[in-house]
Amino acid sequence: MTVVVNLRNEEEEKVLLAFLNSLQYDYQSTPGDITLTTEQEKEIIRRDTAFAEGKTSARNWDEIKKNLENVYR
């Protein structure tokens, strides 16, 4: 599930994060100034469509890290 909260100031952000932390919720926070180019949006949609149609598969992040460790060590 994804929940998007548009905060108006830093104080609201502090209060919300304190609340989430007090409940020990697992959450992700991203800066609000990130924007994608049209090409980036198209690429995300293309990859998402390919995944939904079964043309590609997702890999476990631990598996990816293990493969990277083998290459860079």
Buried (B, 14 or more C-beta within 10 A) or exposed (E): EEEEEEEEEEEEBEEBBEEEEEEEEEEEEEEEEEEEEEEEEEEEEEEEEEEEEEEEEEEEEEEEEEEEEEEEE
